[in-house]
Amino acid sequence: MKYERDIKYQEIRVDSIEEIYDIISEYNDFYELPRAVCGESLQSFYRGQKDSAWNILPSLSRAEKGETEIISEYLRKDELKNITLFELIAHIQHYHDEGIGTRFIDFSTDPNIALYFACSNSESSDTDGALFIQSFACHEPAWYTVKVICELALISDEEITVKEFAERLMSDYSFDRNRFRNIDELCLGIVSFLDYGIPVVPDERALDDNIRLKRQKGCFFICGTGFKTNFENNPRMRFLNQCSKCVFEPKKAVVPEVLNDGNCLVKIIIPKELKQEIRLHLKECFGITENYLFPDGVKKIK
């Protein structure tokens, strides 16, 4: 099966490494990626999973502990006191012990890195792997959207209104208050993306402080949260005079349709028989090995 030049979701089983690269090339050519769109960078994100039957999910959905429970513990570490909340959660994402979760989903801007994760573990030899391709307009760590969605990790409430959340953000000295004239405008900004999530490509500062993230050419999709208000059934709740009243559940992480079977998503199924050949190819042609991607310790379970 070959890639169709169409925006619909596609699931393609391959029989060779060459087919994988052909699909990637066709995908980027069809969408003319990377390119600038309204001042943002539209580019491909890649994710590899060793079992093709798995859905794309954040570690928060299966964790024993969430972000809120461990942020304070990490903040006590001297080497982490001067980094941003985004950088801290990225650090937790790459270095935390198994059982602790975040709403960050790992992707890479390099398809070869994602291929490694689809084929890396010898324990996965009995399962087909998967390489996912999705295109996003990237957010930058300095943007208010990243600050807003990362702040969810600090909320201990089970439920909170958008207005209450906006007031907490405005009281934070590090939040850019000049962007919004009042609380209502910030509320409108929050509901415009918080139930969906945002894709983020780390800046040089974040990469310099996280060797795993740098070598893995890592980027993230940061999942949004669960709103008790159903915007599809109540579209008026997105209006300026209504959105501040919306109640959401900050501890929930919502995976949007575009990461399941949505438009522009391609899932390449890699037969288990092809995994060893791909691992050898990545090592010989690109130097991609476990020691290269995890130079500072034991591999984190992904």
C-alpha positions in Angstrom: 0.0 0.0 0.0 1.3 3.5 -0.9 0.7 6.9 0.5 -2.2 8.7 -1.0 -1.9 12.4 -1.6 -4.9 13.2 0.5 -5.6 14.8 4.0 -7.5 11.8 5.3 -6.1 9.4 8.0 -3.9 6.7 6.5 -2.6 3.4 7.9 0.1 1.9 5.7 1.9 -1.4 6.1 5.4 -1.4 4.6 7.7 -4.2 3.6 11.0 -2.3 3.3 13.0 0.6 4.7 12.8 2.3 1.3 9.0 2.4 1.5 9.2 4.2 4.8 11.4 6.9 3.4 9.2 7.2 0.3 6.1 7.8 2.4 7.9 10.4 4.5 9.1 12.2 1.4 5.6 12.0 -0.2 4.0 13.4 2.9 6.3 16.4 3.2 6.0 17.1 -0.5 2.2 17.0 -0.4 2.0 19.4 2.5 5.0 21.4 1.3 6.7 21.0 4.7 8.4 22.6 6.4 7.0 26.1 5.7 5.9 29.3 7.4 2.2 29.9 8.0 1.0 33.2 9.5 4.4 33.6 11.3 4.4 30.0 12.6 6.5 27.1 11.5 4.4 24.3 10.0 6.4 21.0 10.1 6.2 17.3 10.5 6.3 15.6 13.9 7.3 11.9 14.2 6.6 9.3 16.9 7.7 5.7 17.0 6.0 3.1 19.2 7.2 -0.5 19.5 3.7 -2.0 19.4 1.5 -0.9 16.5 -1.6 -1.8 18.5 -1.0 1.0 21.0 -2.8 4.3 20.8 -0.9 7.6 21.3 -1.3 8.5 24.9 0.5 10.7 27.5 2.2 9.0 30.4 -0.2 10.8 32.7 -3.0 8.6 31.6 -1.3 5.5 33.0 0.8 6.9 35.8 0.6 6.3 39.5 1.7 9.9 40.2 1.0 13.0 38.2 2.8 16.2 37.6 1.3 18.1 40.5 2.6 15.5 43.0 6.3 15.7 41.9 6.8 19.3 40.8 7.6 20.5 44.3 10.1 17.6 44.8 12.0 18.6 41.7 11.9 22.3 42.5 14.0 21.5 45.7 16.9 20.4 43.5 19.4 23.2 43.2 20.3 22.4 39.6 16.6 22.8 38.6 15.7 26.0 40.4 16.5 28.4 37.6 14.6 26.7 34.8 11.2 27.4 33.4 8.2 25.3 34.2 8.2 24.0 30.6 11.9 23.0 30.9 11.2 21.3 34.3 8.4 19.2 33.0 10.5 18.3 29.9 13.2 17.2 32.3 10.7 15.1 34.3 9.4 13.6 31.0 12.9 12.4 30.0 14.4 11.5 33.4 11.6 10.5 35.7 11.2 7.0 37.1 8.5 4.7 35.6 5.1 5.4 37.3 5.3 9.2 37.2 3.5 10.8 34.3 3.1 14.1 32.5 0.7 15.4 29.8 3.7 15.7 27.4 3.7 13.2 24.5 7.2 12.7 23.0 7.7 13.3 19.3 10.8 14.1 17.3 11.5 16.3 14.3 13.8 13.6 12.9 12.0 10.5 11.5 15.1 8.4 12.1 14.9 9.0 15.8 11.2 8.0 15.8 12.1 4.9 13.8 14.6 3.9 16.5 11.9 4.0 19.1 9.6 2.0 16.9 12.2 -0.8 16.5 14.6 -0.4 19.4 13.7 -2.8 22.1 14.5 -6.5 21.6 11.6 -7.4 23.8 9.3 -6.0 21.0 10.5 -8.5 18.4 7.1 -10.3 18.6 5.1 -7.2 17.7 4.8 -4.9 14.7 6.0 -1.4 15.4 4.5 1.9 14.2 5.8 5.3 13.0 3.4 8.1 13.2 3.6 11.3 11.1 1.5 14.4 11.9 2.0 18.0 10.9 1.6 20.9 13.3 2.1 24.7 13.5 4.6 24.8 16.3 4.4 26.9 19.4 7.5 28.2 21.1 8.4 27.8 24.8 8.2 31.6 25.4 4.6 31.9 24.1 1.8 32.4 26.6 0.1 29.3 25.4 2.9 27.1 26.7 2.9 28.9 30.0 -0.8 28.4 30.4 -0.9 24.7 29.6 2.2 23.9 31.7 0.5 25.7 34.7 -2.0 22.8 34.8 0.7 20.8 36.5 0.6 23.1 39.5 -3.2 22.9 40.1 -4.2 20.6 42.9 -8.0 21.3 42.4 -10.1 18.6 40.9 -12.2 21.2 39.1 -11.7 24.9 38.5 -13.4 27.6 36.4 -11.6 29.3 33.6 -11.9 32.7 35.4 -10.3 31.3 38.5 -7.5 29.8 36.5 -7.0 33.1 34.6 -6.8 35.1 37.9 -4.1 32.8 39.2 -2.1 33.3 36.0 -2.5 37.0 36.2 -1.2 37.0 39.7 2.0 35.2 38.6 4.8 37.8 38.2 6.3 35.8 35.3 3.1 35.8 33.2 2.9 38.3 30.3 0.0 40.5 31.5 0.6 43.1 28.8 -0.8 40.7 26.2 -4.3 40.9 27.6 -6.3 44.0 28.5 -8.3 42.1 31.1 -9.3 38.8 32.6 -12.1 38.2 30.1 -9.6 38.4 27.2 -7.3 35.9 28.8 -10.3 33.6 29.5 -11.2 33.7 25.8 -7.6 32.8 24.9 -7.6 29.9 27.3 -10.7 28.2 26.0 -9.5 28.6 22.4 -6.9 25.8 22.9 -7.0 24.3 26.4 -9.3 21.5 25.5 -7.2 20.6 22.5 -3.5 21.0 23.4 -0.5 22.4 21.7 2.6 21.2 19.8 5.9 22.7 21.1 9.4 22.6 19.7 12.0 23.4 22.5 14.3 26.3 22.1 18.1 26.2 22.5 18.0 26.9 26.2 15.8 23.8 26.8 18.0 21.6 24.6 21.2 22.7 26.3 19.9 21.7 29.7 18.6 18.3 28.5 21.1 16.2 26.6 18.5 13.4 25.9 16.1 15.9 24.4 18.8 17.4 22.3 20.1 14.2 20.9 16.6 12.8 20.3 15.7 16.1 18.5 12.7 16.0 20.8 9.5 18.0 20.6 6.2 17.5 22.3 2.5 17.5 21.9 1.2 18.9 25.2 -2.3 17.5 25.8 -5.1 19.7 26.8 -7.5 19.1 29.6 -11.1 17.9 30.2 -13.8 20.6 30.1 -17.1 19.7 31.8 -18.8 22.1 29.4 -19.3 20.5 26.0 -18.4 23.1 23.5 -19.8 21.1 20.6 -23.3 21.1 22.2 -22.9 24.5 23.8 -21.0 26.6 21.2 -22.1 29.9 22.9 -19.8 28.9 25.8 -16.8 30.0 23.7 -18.1 33.5 23.5 -16.4 36.2 25.6 -19.2 36.7 28.1 -19.6 33.0 28.7 -16.2 31.3 28.6 -15.0 32.5 32.0 -17.8 30.4 33.6 -16.6 27.2 32.0 -15.5 24.5 34.4 -12.6 22.2 33.5 -10.7 19.3 35.1 -7.0 20.2 35.2 -5.8 16.7 36.1 -7.2 15.1 33.0 -5.2 14.9 29.8 -7.2 14.9 26.6 -5.7 13.4 23.4 -7.2 15.2 20.4 -8.6 13.3 17.4 -5.6 14.3 15.2 -3.4 11.9 17.2 -5.8 9.0 16.8 -7.4 8.9 13.4 -7.6 12.5 12.4 -6.8 14.3 9.2 -3.1 14.5 8.2 -2.2 11.6 10.4 -0.2 8.8 8.9 0.5 5.5 10.7 3.2 3.4 9.1 3.1 -0.2 10.4 6.5 -1.8 10.5 6.5 -5.6 10.4 8.4 -7.2 13.3 10.6 -9.0 10.7 11.9 -5.6 9.6 12.9 -4.2 12.9 16.4 -5.7 13.2 17.3 -4.5 9.6 16.1 -1.0 10.5 18.1 -0.9 13.8 21.2 -1.9 11.8 20.5 0.7 9.2 20.1 3.5 11.8 23.3 2.5 13.5 25.4 2.3 10.3 24.0 5.3 8.5 23.2 7.7 11.3 25.0 6.5 14.4 21.7 6.1 16.2 22.0 3.7 19.1 20.7 3.5 22.6 24.1 4.8 23.9 23.9 7.8 21.6 20.3 8.7 22.6 20.7 8.0 26.3 24.4 9.0 27.0 23.8 9.7 30.6 22.1 6.7 32.1 19.5 4.0 31.8 17.0 4.2 29.0 13.7 5.6 30.0 10.6 3.4 29.2 8.6 5.1 26.5 
